Amino acid sequence: EAMTKFSTDSFTMSTSEKMGALLDALAEPEEYEALDDMWKFIVTRMKRDYDKNKRIPVELYEAFTRERAESGNAWREAKNASDFAMFAPHLKKMIERTREITAYTDPGKEVYDALLDQYEEGMDSASIDKLFEELKAELVPLVDKILEAQSRREDAQEDALFRKTFDVNGQRAVQDMLLEYIGFRRDAGCVGETEHPFTLNFNSKDVRISNHYHEDEPISAMFSAIHEGGHGIFEQNVNPDYDNTAAGSCSYMGIHESQSRFYENILGRRRSFWAPIYDRLGELLPEFKEIPFDAFYRRINRVKNSLIRTEADEV
């Protein structure tokens, strides 16, 4: 109810007649040309969003926001119960509401393309389909080839080294060590816990990242820390002049993910990344004192098919 209240109030203010009058005045050629480049961008972006969102009935937005919050709660319960049926009706309702809203904001546009434009401005599903087909043509045979070679050299004894219980408090300490190591600034950010790791920025001086810990799989939290830390570092380095404006958020998630995945995979899966801190890892999680560095290195670069996107390896 609180999420619905505050979100709807914010939506009502952002689509008010007063806001429209301000943006119309700033968009007048004489006023607009007097603005610097940053404020031209802000006015253009805000006016575009205003014109779209103004068409959404407030009652529909309020219902959508409430159902989205309820859906999130249901998802959490369904995930922990491994019961998709608990979540399915909420998902169906969210898809229906999203179609309704998109019909107002982007009439005549295919729903997926309208949503895609919010996250990767200018991209369309036809281009993504083409890209994915090209990737699949190379990656699917490559995965099969690697899995076959990997199965021939898998070591059951080495695998047993990772079948232990790893203290959650120790994992939290490892996360803190990793975030400091890669350069996430605690004077401009903090860390919390959630069911699914994510990053949230209010501005460049207040960036919040989260993590989730599994007693039987500590590597998951390590790489979540590096990945979300990469997102956080991106946000902490946005020009502070953009703070609290429409210019402060990135509309190109490909760029954002390239930064987080650069830290996670290009750096985080390298031997040279871990060599200086592996002893420290063993101090914080003593179970790793019994795991040779080479075994750890092979583990973090293991290829394995999975239905969980965020746990997927690079291939």
Sequence and secondary structure as in RCSB ss.txt:
>XXXX:A:sequence
EAMTKFSTDSFTMSTSEKMGALLDALAEPEEYEALDDMWKFIVTRMKRDYDKNKRIPVELYEAFTRERAESGNAW
REAKNASDFAMFAPHLKKMIERTREITAYTDPGKEVYDALLDQYEEGMDSASIDKLFEELKAELVPLVDKILEAQ
SRREDAQEDALFRKTFDVNGQRAVQDMLLEYIGFRRDAGCVGETEHPFTLNFNSKDVRISNHYHEDEPISAMFSA
IHEGGHGIFEQNVNPDYDNTAAGSCSYMGIHESQSRFYENILGRRRSFWAPIYDRLGELLPEFKEIPFDAFYRRI
NRVKNSLIRTEADEV
>XXXX:A:secstr
 HHHHHHHHHHHHHTSHHHHHHHHHHHSHHHHHTS HHHHHHHHHHHHHHHHHTTS HHHHHHHHHHHHHHHHHH
HHHHHHT HHHHHHHHHHHHHHHHHHHHHHSTTS HHHHHHHHHBTT  HHHHHHHHHHHHHHHHHHHHHHHHHH
HHH  HHHHHTT S   HHHHHHHHHHHHHHHT  GGGEEEEE SS  EEEEETTEEEEEE   TT HHHHHHHH
HHHHHHHHHHHTS GGGTTSGGGS SBHHHHHHHHHIIIIIITTSHHHHTTTHHHHHHHSGGGGGS HHHHHHHH
T     S GGG    
